[in-house]
Amino acid sequence: MDMHTVVVGTSGTTAEDVVAVARHGARVELSSAAVDALAASRLIVDALAAKPEPVYGVSTGFGALASRHISIELRAQLQRNIVRSHAAGMGPRVEREVVRALMFLRLKTVASGHTGVRPEVAQTMADVLNAGITPVVHEYGSLGCSGDLAPLSHCALTLMGEGDAEGPDGTVRPAGELLAAHGITPVELREKEGLALLNGTDGMLGMLVMALADLRNLYTSADITAALSLEALLGTDKVLAPELHAIRPHPGQGVSADNMLRVLAGSGLTGHHQDDAPRVQDAYSVRCAPQVNGAGRDTLDYAAVVAGRELASSVDNPVVLPDGRVESNGNFHGAPVAYVLDFLAIVAADLSSICERRTDRLLDKNRSHGLPPFLADDAGVDSGLMIAQYTQAALVSEMKRLAVPASADSIPSSAMQEDHVSMGWSAARKLRTAVDNLARIVAVELYAATRAVEIRAAEGLVPAPASQAAVAALRAAGAEGPGPDRFLAPDLAAADTFVREGRLVAAVEPVTGPLA
């Protein structure tokens, strides 16, 4: 558990805070300003609830049933019922970190003072997070419009002491038992509160924030592996010159070229050993790495802008405005988040494709410029990394399927009241799979490139100091170097862990300085 505390105020939160709470168990605390804003907005809702005129979400039904005015004695039941009926998810459980992000981001919106939720409900949300209680949320149930309704409903059900949740020890138990064990009193929902706990883009946003954190590491790792492959293929680093990238000034392209150039600094392999097979230019997968990696980086930057706006938002319907009005709106629609989730799946697929092409080039004796077939010790007796590339190719094929956009689809719901939806939750779920696969794909290229660099070194060529650092760190992590065939899966698994934990970047930065 991360013992530092994230203070939730009225003006949103940061991506760093989301990751701290979701992944590292940081504690959550409501600011005094948030408590005051919650109390003030609740007074407005209470005043509206006392009036005879119907107000959506306060004294009416929901969605296509909004035309019915609900009497005072039935309103508490109405709020309980919306939670129970909307907690209709199916399929496998969603990861703990996703559920914690979901709960934290809903608390962020509640704390803004625009939802009309009482302070004690918000405090219970914080208490559940701090107790390490994680509601059981299922894979399917959100259309990404009116927010992530089913996932958020399963979280709200836990606040009511109903349904199932996972305790801090990892055991799933009835939520009421877990709340009692931690001294937390279940909430009794009042007007507007059930709806306010369900009506947000929090699940898809939480997954976007965590994907961005993971992809930042993977893009820097892919710059390193591209540099290692270029070096192992005796390519030229002249294509990385800053002046070439300055005349096509896409920011990410310049960053990736600079990263690669710094990794290759001091190499005795680049561009000096082409006498036997002269090349005017290297292949696209080698020469164009900064352009492809850089375009992906620029897409990440745009997605981060969208995430930042959403983190500063208060997404609910209806909302309490500063002048006291309670107004219906469409801010719960997930389109802005859904689009960038799909954009990221596309660039991740393309990055995976170019990584695989370099791996294949390293293994092909007709294109590797003197490396042994499949980087095998005794080709024919040994198969080397032949099937590692098969595994990588299978992953890349899956990445292409995952790149098909979810946000281009829409299925009407709620008797055509909700007739256009974002499918943002689905976009987020497939992006998580894509990010996992991308780490594996980068790891296979790393494993092949480091073996190839070591083979070159055994021939008397001197790799760049950063390359030597990457090789040494990967070997220390349990991924072995060249030699006769052996059980390969453990080596690939070690390389995968090495990449996804950021240890490749950490290994070279003492030589290169901080990489972007």
Residue pairs with C-beta under 8 A, 6 or more apart in sequence:
1 24
1 25
1 132
2 20
2 24
2 25
2 26
3 26
3 27
4 20
4 26
4 27
5 26
5 27
5 28
5 29
6 13
6 17
6 20
6 21
6 26
6 27
6 28
6 29
6 104
7 29
7 30
7 31
8 28
8 29
8 30
8 31
8 34
8 107
8 108
8 111
8 126
9 31
9 33
9 34
9 111
10 31
10 33
10 34
10 37
10 111
10 112
10 113
11 112
11 312
12 108
12 112
12 311
12 312
12 313
13 104
13 105
13 108
13 311
14 311
15 209
15 212
15 213
15 304
15 307
15 308
15 311
17 26
17 104
18 101
18 104
18 105
18 206
18 209
18 210
18 311
19 209
19 210
19 213
20 26
21 28
21 100
21 101
21 104
21 129
22 97
22 98
22 100
22 101
22 104
22 206
22 210
23 97
23 100
23 210
25 132
27 129
27 130
28 104
28 107
28 126
28 129
28 130
29 126
30 111
30 119
30 122
30 123
30 126
31 111
34 111
34 112
34 113
34 122
35 119
35 122
36 113
37 111
37 112
37 113
38 110
38 111
38 113
38 117
38 118
38 119
38 122
39 118
39 119
40 113
41 113
41 114
41 115
41 116
41 117
41 320
42 116
42 117
42 118
42 119
44 116
44 320
44 324
44 326
45 58
45 116
45 191
45 192
45 320
45 326
46 191
48 55
48 58
48 59
48 326
49 55
49 58
49 59
49 72
49 75
49 191
49 192
54 60
54 69
55 318
55 326
56 66
56 317
56 318
56 328
57 192
57 195
57 196
57 317
57 318
57 328
58 116
58 191
58 192
58 318
58 326
59 69
59 70
59 75
59 191
60 66
60 67
60 68
60 69
60 70
61 67
61 68
61 70
61 78
62 82
62 195
63 146
63 414
63 415
63 417
63 418
64 414
64 415
64 416
64 417
66 417
70 78
75 190
75 191
76 188
76 189
76 190
78 194
79 189
79 190
79 191
79 192
79 193
79 194
79 195
80 160
80 189
80 194
81 194
82 153
82 194
82 195
82 198
83 153
83 156
83 157
83 160
83 189
83 194
83 197
83 198
84 153
84 157
84 162
86 149
86 150
86 152
86 153
86 198
87 150
87 153
87 154
87 156
87 157
87 163
88 141
88 150
88 153
89 137
89 138
89 139
89 140
89 141
89 150
89 151
89 153
89 154
90 138
90 139
90 140
90 141
91 138
91 139
91 140
92 138
92 139
93 136
93 137
93 138
93 139
94 137
94 138
94 139
94 151
95 432
96 134
96 166
97 210
98 137
98 203
98 206
98 207
98 210
98 432
99 134
99 135
99 137
99 151
99 155
100 129
100 134
101 202
101 203
101 205
101 206
101 207
101 209
101 210
102 137
102 148
102 151
102 152
102 155
102 202
102 203
102 206
103 125
103 128
103 129
103 135
103 155
103 202
104 129
104 206
105 200
105 202
105 205
105 206
105 311
106 125
106 152
106 155
106 197
106 200
106 202
107 122
107 125
107 126
107 129
108 311
109 115
109 200
109 202
109 313
109 314
109 315
109 316
110 117
110 121
110 122
110 125
110 196
110 197
111 122
112 314
113 320
114 314
114 316
114 319
114 320
114 321
115 192
115 196
115 314
115 316
115 319
115 320
116 191
116 192
116 193
116 196
116 320
116 326
117 192
117 193
117 196
117 197
118 190
118 193
120 187
121 159
121 187
121 189
121 193
121 197
124 159
124 184
124 185
124 186
124 187
125 159
127 182
127 184
128 158
128 159
128 179
128 184
131 168
131 178
131 182
131 184
132 167
132 168
133 158
133 165
133 166
133 167
133 168
133 175
133 178
133 179
133 182
133 184
134 165
134 166
135 154
135 155
135 157
135 158
135 163
135 164
135 165
135 166
135 175
136 154
136 163
136 164
136 165
136 166
136 172
137 151
137 154
137 155
138 150
138 151
138 154
139 429
140 150
141 149
141 150
141 151
142 148
142 149
142 150
142 151
142 203
142 204
142 424
142 425
142 426
143 149
143 411
143 413
143 418
143 421
143 422
143 423
143 425
144 201
144 204
144 334
144 337
144 338
144 421
144 422
144 423
144 424
144 425
144 426
144 427
145 332
145 333
145 334
145 413
145 418
145 420
145 421
145 422
145 424
146 198
146 199
146 317
146 332
146 414
146 418
147 198
147 199
147 200
147 201
147 202
147 315
147 332
147 334
148 200
148 201
148 202
148 203
148 204
148 334
148 424
148 425
149 198
149 199
151 203
151 425
152 197
152 198
152 199
152 200
152 202
152 203
153 197
153 198
154 163
155 197
156 194
156 197
156 198
157 163
157 175
158 165
158 175
158 178
158 179
159 186
159 187
159 197
160 175
160 186
160 187
160 189
161 175
161 176
161 179
161 186
162 175
162 176
162 186
163 174
163 175
164 172
164 173
164 174
164 175
165 172
165 173
165 174
165 175
165 178
166 172
166 173
167 173
167 178
167 181
176 186
179 185
179 186
187 193
189 197
195 316
195 317
196 316
199 315
199 316
199 317
199 332
200 315
200 316
200 332
201 310
201 315
201 332
201 334
201 337
201 424
202 315
203 425
203 428
204 334
204 337
204 338
204 341
204 424
204 425
204 427
204 428
205 307
205 310
205 311
205 337
207 341
207 428
207 429
207 431
207 432
208 303
208 306
208 307
208 310
208 337
208 340
208 341
208 344
208 428
208 431
209 307
209 311
211 341
211 344
211 428
211 431
211 432
211 435
212 300
212 303
212 304
212 307
212 344
214 435
214 439
214 500
215 296
215 300
215 344
215 348
215 435
215 438
216 300
217 500
217 502
217 505
218 348
218 351
218 435
218 438
218 439
218 442
218 499
218 500
219 256
219 293
219 296
219 297
219 300
219 351
220 259
220 505
220 515
220 516
221 442
221 446
221 499
221 502
221 504
221 505
222 293
222 351
222 355
222 442
222 445
223 256
223 259
223 260
223 263
223 289
223 293
223 515
224 259
224 260
224 263
224 446
224 466
224 470
224 504
224 505
224 508
224 515
225 355
225 358
225 442
225 445
225 446
225 449
225 504
226 256
226 260
226 286
226 289
226 293
226 354
226 355
226 358
227 259
227 260
227 263
227 264
227 464
227 466
227 467
228 263
228 446
228 449
228 450
228 452
228 453
228 467
228 470
229 286
229 358
229 359
229 361
229 362
229 445
229 448
229 449
229 452
230 237
230 260
230 264
230 270
230 282
230 286
230 289
231 264
231 267
231 269
231 270
231 449
231 453
231 456
231 463
231 464
231 467
232 269
232 362
232 368
232 371
232 449
232 452
232 453
232 455
232 456
233 282
233 286
233 358
233 361
233 362
233 368
233 369
233 452
234 269
234 270
234 271
234 272
234 273
234 274
234 369
234 370
234 456
235 270
235 271
235 282
235 286
235 287
236 270
236 271
236 279
236 282
237 260
237 261
237 264
237 267
237 270
237 271
238 271
239 282
239 287
239 290
240 257
240 258
240 260
240 261
240 264
240 290
241 257
241 261
242 254
242 257
242 258
242 261
244 257
245 253
245 254
245 257
245 290
246 254
250 291
250 294
250 295
250 298
251 294
251 297
251 298
251 301
252 293
252 294
252 295
252 296
252 297
252 298
252 300
252 301
253 290
253 291
253 293
253 294
253 295
253 297
253 298
254 290
254 294
255 294
255 297
255 516
256 289
256 290
256 293
256 294
256 297
257 290
257 294
258 516
259 512
259 515
259 516
260 289
260 290
262 466
262 512
262 513
262 515
263 464
263 466
263 467
263 508
263 512
263 515
264 270
264 464
264 466
264 467
265 464
265 465
265 466
265 512
266 464
266 465
267 462
267 463
267 464
267 467
268 461
268 462
268 463
268 464
269 453
269 456
269 461
269 462
269 463
269 464
270 464
273 369
273 461
274 369
276 369
276 370
277 369
277 370
281 287
283 357
283 361
283 367
285 354
285 357
285 358
285 361
286 358
286 361
288 354
289 354
289 358
292 350
292 351
292 354
293 351
293 354
295 347
296 347
296 348
296 350
296 351
299 343
299 344
299 346
299 347
300 344
300 347
302 340
302 343
303 340
303 341
303 343
303 344
306 336
306 337
306 339
306 340
307 337
307 340
309 336
310 336
310 337
313 331
314 331
315 331
315 332
316 331
316 332
317 328
317 329
317 330
317 331
317 332
318 326
318 327
318 328
318 329
319 326
319 327
319 329
319 331
320 326
321 327
333 421
333 422
334 421
334 422
334 423
334 424
334 425
335 407
335 422
335 424
337 422
337 424
337 428
338 406
338 407
338 422
338 423
338 424
338 427
339 407
341 406
341 407
341 424
341 427
341 428
341 431
342 405
342 406
342 407
342 408
342 427
342 431
344 431
344 434
345 402
345 403
345 405
345 427
345 430
345 431
345 434
346 403
346 405
348 399
348 402
348 403
348 431
348 434
348 435
348 438
349 396
349 399
349 400
349 402
349 403
349 434
350 403
351 438
352 395
352 396
352 399
352 437
352 438
352 441
352 442
353 396
353 399
353 400
355 392
355 441
355 442
355 444
355 445
356 389
356 392
356 393
356 396
356 441
356 444
356 445
358 445
358 449
359 385
359 388
359 389
359 392
359 444
359 445
359 448
359 449
360 389
360 393
361 367
361 368
362 368
362 371
362 375
362 448
362 449
362 452
363 373
363 374
363 375
363 384
363 385
363 386
363 389
363 448
364 373
365 371
365 372
365 373
368 452
371 452
371 455
371 456
372 379
372 384
372 455
373 379
373 384
374 382
374 383
374 384
374 385
374 386
375 384
375 385
375 448
375 451
375 452
375 455
375 482
376 382
376 383
376 384
376 385
376 386
376 485
377 384
377 482
377 483
377 484
377 485
378 484
382 484
382 485
383 485
384 485
385 447
385 448
385 451
385 488
387 488
388 444
388 447
388 448
388 488
388 492
389 444
389 448
391 440
391 444
391 492
392 440
392 441
392 444
392 445
395 437
395 440
395 441
396 441
398 433
398 437
399 434
399 437
399 438
399 441
402 430
402 431
402 433
402 434
402 437
403 434
405 427
406 423
406 424
406 426
406 427
406 430
407 422
407 423
407 424
407 427
409 423
409 426
410 420
410 421
410 422
410 423
411 421
412 418
412 419
412 420
412 421
413 419
413 421
439 496
439 499
439 500
440 492
440 496
442 499
443 492
443 495
443 496
443 498
443 499
443 500
444 492
444 495
446 470
446 474
446 495
446 498
446 499
446 504
447 474
447 479
447 491
447 492
447 495
450 467
450 470
450 471
450 474
450 479
450 481
451 481
451 482
453 463
453 467
453 471
454 471
454 481
454 482
455 482
456 463
457 463
458 482
463 471
465 511
466 508
466 511
466 512
469 507
469 508
469 510
469 511
470 504
470 507
470 508
471 481
472 507
473 498
473 503
473 504
473 506
473 507
474 494
474 495
474 498
474 504
474 507
475 481
477 494
477 495
477 497
477 498
477 503
478 490
478 491
478 494
479 491
479 492
479 494
479 495
479 498
480 486
480 491
498 504
505 515
508 515
509 515
